Amino acid sequence: MRCSVVPYTRQANLAMSSNQDPLTLWRPVGPKELELIEQSGMRAFPPRLPDQPIFYPVLTEDYAVKIARDWNVPASGAGFVTRFAVKRSYIEKYDVQEAGGRSHLEYWIPAEDLDAFNAAIVGVIEVVRRFP
């Protein structure tokens, strides 16, 4: 697996901005999902599995780190935090969901919308953290 970690200093991306500005989001992934992202040229997330009806990018790096470290590592031996930007004009049609706490904010993208979500990604998906 060829992944490099890209440093990033801003911890949250919750400020309102122009509808034209892309919104930065994060996604915790395990090694298998990262391999599929790499196969896309770091431009798309892979289709959901049949038992995964929702794709959930998160709004803060801290929350993504918690999931990658506390869930992905025990489940698959490694966890990665990805960062990417998505067009606000696309993501604004989805509501932000609170998943168990005010600092656990995420979007719930139905699996059938993932192709359109991937098309709304601006630039590439970067790996910004890895665990262990």
Buried (B, 14 or more C-beta within 10 A) or exposed (E): EEBEEEEBEEEBBEEEEEEEBBBBBBBBBBBEBBBBBBEBEBEBBBBBEEEEEBBBBBBBBBBBBBBBBEEBBEEBEBBBBBBBBBBBEBBEEBEEBEEEEEEBBBBBBEBEBBEEBBEBBBEBBBBBBBBE
